[in-house]
C-alpha cells in the first residue's frame, strides 16, 4: 500500500509543478516532496501524508490525507489564498491514478498564519482522496 501512497504523492507534486497558472503565482521549480535545506520562499512542500484502509465490503479502499504547506515572504495572506484556490482546483479536477482509481477527492481545509520570527506567511492546504487499487 505504500507504493500507492508514493505514487499519489509523486503525481500530486508533478501536477502542481507542471501547472502554468501556479508557476505564474510562485515561480518555477517551487514544489517539493520535502523541503530543501535553506530553501527560501515562495515554495510548496508536502507537510504530511497519512493513509489508512477504509472498511469496504466488495473492494479495498484507502483514505489518503495530504497536507501541503505554502510558504511565502510576503506578510499578506492574499497570495496564500490564491495559491490554495489553484491547488484545490487542480486537485479536484485531476483524474489521479495509473495503478489506482480515485473514488473521491475533497478539500479539507485552508489555514493561514504568519511566522513571528521571520514574518513569512504560511498557508496549510488539507486534501483528501479515497483510492481503489486496480490490481
Secondary structure, 3 states (H helix, E strand, C coil): CHHHHHHHHHHHHHHHHCCHHHHHHHCCCCEECCCCCCCCCCEEEEEEEEEEEECCCCCCEEEEEEEEEEEECCCCCHHHHHHHHHHHHHHHHCCCCCCEEEEEEEEEEEEEEECCCCCCEEEEEEEEEEEEECC
